[in-house]
Amino acid sequence: MKIRTLIVDDEALGRERIRKLLATHSEVDVIGECSNGREAVETILEERPDLVFLDVQMPELNGFEVIESLDQESLPGIIFVTAHDKFALKAFDVHAIDYLLKPFDRERFEQALSRAIVKFNARESSGLDARVLSMLNEMRAQPKVADRLVVKIDGRVLLIKTEDVDWVEAADNYVSLHVGNDSHLLRETMSSLEKRLPPDQFLRISRSTIVNVERIKELQPMFHGEYVVILRNGAKLNLSRSYREKLNQLLGKE
């Protein structure tokens, strides 16, 4: 069985070099090329390759964000390609299938590919996935503020700038992102999303609601210390009494 392989690199010369190096391997079938992270996610979801040569630094989504956007139970084998990300290289030394540091020679390329072929033939792809997942778990242990959110819709990938989100509400095992007249479901908990949103722009006002403070037009007091938060688009949200300190934070009070 041939190894269905995808090449992802924002530089055409980089993709061409990898394709030429793979041309001498009859056991490898190159099924396509992608020039940015967003296109990579869409192609991986549709084509389900066995192996991906994945550039780290790309427009739209970087290599890490591509992996985080995929179904983690069925990740393809990954060989990372990078030019100078020393922090990533240290992580790859511990967890990755392999990585190629640009510029790499044929010997180094053959070494990385041979490792992938051996593991593919031995049906050890689950072990490869575990290494990548381990790396991602370590990265997630220290959440970083997101400037965009990745939403998958019917195999497509939608990138939403956090600053464009008006408010967020809990929806069972998902959260619903309200952006203008549209809403999008994201499979994430309110608590984890709250940690990823810019704290100076978003406030949680109830167990089920997070609001973009830039969208707030008016606050109307109600009974028992609760408030109605009215947004500029007319949406009305409830600020629970237990989140009153969040209101004080918004108003600049101690």
N, C-alpha and C positions, 0 to 999 in steps of 0.2 A: 504494500500500500504506500502510495506516495505521500510525502509530507506537504500538505497544503500550506503555503507560506505567503505572508503579506509583508510588504516593505513599507515602512512609515518613516518619512524624513521630509522636512520642509525644503531641503535643497535637492534640486533635480540631479546634480552630479553625484550626490550621496546615494540617491536611489539607484542611479545607473551603475555605480560601482558595485553595490551589493548584488544587483541583478546579474551583472557580468560574472561575479565570483560564484554565484549559484548556478550559472549556466552549465558548469562542468559536472554538476551533481544530478544524475538521472533520477535519483530517489526524491528529489525536491521539485515541487510544482508551484511556481510563483503564480498566485491567483490574482494579484493586483498590487497597486501602489497607491499610497495616500500622501498628501502634502501638508496636512495639518491634523491636529488632534481630533477635531470634531468629525472630520471625514473618516478618520481611523475608527472611531467608536461606531459610526453607522455601518461601515464595511465589516467590522468584526461581528457585530450583531447579526448582520445579514448573511455573511459568508461562513462564519464559524471556522476560521483557519486553525491549523494545528500549531503553527509557529508564527511569531511576529517579530520582525526586527524593528524595534521601537525607539525612535529618537527621543531624547529627554526634553530638549528645549525646542518648542514649536509654538506657532501662533494658535489661537482658538483654545486649545487645551494642551498642557504639557504631558509628558509621558506618564507621570504619576496620576494626573487627573484622568487620563484615558483609562487606566486600570481601575480607578475608583468608580468609573462610570459603567463598568461591565458587571455582569453576573458573576459574582466571586466564586460560585460553586462550579463554574465551567470556564475558567480562564484558559486561554491558549498558552502554550509555552512562550516565554518572553526572553529575547536577547536584547538588552538595552544598548543603545548607541549614544555616546555623549562626547562632547568636545572638551569640557573643562570643569564639570561639576564634581569637585573633589568630595564634597559631603556625600553625594549620591554614590560615588565610587566606594566609599567606606561601607555604606549600607549594602551595596552589591556584593562586596567581599564576603559578607556574612550570609546573605540571603538569596542572592540572585542565581538564576540558571547560569548566566554569564553576562559579560558586558564587553563592548568594544569601545575603546578610547580612540577617538579621531586624532590624528590620522593613523589607521591601523594597516598592517601589511597582510599579505595573503596567508602567511603562516598563522598569524593570530586569528584571522577570520576562520581558517580551517579548524583551528582548535575549538573555537566556540561552537561552530556548526557540528563538529563531531560529537561534542557533548550532548547537544540537542538530539542528534540522530540516534545515539546509543540509548538515550532515555525514552525516545519515542518508540523505538523498536522493542524495548523492554516493557512497554506499556506502563511507564512510571510517571506519566504526566501528572497524576494526582500529587506526587511528591513535589513536582515543580510548582504546582499551584500553591502548595502549603508554604513553600519558601517565600513566594511573592506575597501571600496573605500575611505571613509573619512580619514581613517588612512593612506592609500597610498598617497592621495593628500597632506597630511601634510608632509609626508616623501619626496615627490617630490618637495615640496616648497624649499627645500634645497638640490639641486643636489649634488651628490657625484661622484667623479672621478671613472669611471668604469675600471676594469682591464680585463673585458671580456664582450662580447655582445651576447645576446641570439637571435638566428634566428630560426623561425619556418618554416619548409619545409615539406609540405604534411603530417602533423601530427607528423613529427619528430622534434626534438629540436637539433640545432647545436650550440655549444659553441665556440666562436671565441675570442681568445686573442687579445686585442687591439693592442699589439705590433706587431701582424702578419698582420695587415691591412696596405696596401700600400697607398691607397688613397680612398677617398669617393666622390661620386658625387650625386647630387640631381636627383630624378627620380619621378616626379609628387608628389604624396603623400607619397613617400618612399625615402629612400636613398639607394644607391648601394654601398656595401662594396667590394672593390677590394682586394682580397687576393691571391697573386700569379697569377695563371692562372684562378682562379675562381672568380665569383662575386655573391653576395648574397643580396637580397632585405630585408630591415628592415623598418617596418612601423614607421617612426619617422621623424621629421623635421630636417633640417640641423642645425638650431639654437639650438634645444634641445640636439642634439647629440654633437655639438661642446662644450657645457657646460659639458658634461660627459666625454669627451676625455681628457687625460693628457695634460695640456697646454704646458708643456715643450717638448712634443713630436709631437703634431699635430698643424698645422697652417691652418687657412682658407685663401685661396689665391684668391677666387672669391666667388660670391654669390652661385655658384653651386659646389664648389670644396674645399675639405679639404685634406691636404697631410701630410703623415708621414715624418717628416724632416729627419729621418734616412734613408729614401729611395731616397733622392735627390742626384743626381750625378752631375748635371750641371745646371746653369742658363744662358740663352741666352737673351740679351736685344733685344727688338723689338722697334716699333715706339710708340711715345706718352707715354713713361714711362712704357710700359707693358713688360713682360718677358715671355719666354717659360721656364717652369720647366721640366727638363728631369730627369726621374727616372732611377734607376739602371736596371730596367727590360725593359727599352726602351720607356715606356709610356711618352707622351708629354702633359703637362697641361699648361693652360694659367694663369698667374698671372695678375689680373686686376690692372689698375692704382690706383683705389680707395682703393686697399689693399696694396699699396706700403709700408705703415708703417709696415705691416706684414713682408715684405722683410727685412726692416731695423732691425726689431726684430730678424729675422733669422741670419742676418749678424753681429749682436751685436752692431748696431749703435744706437745712441740716436735719 
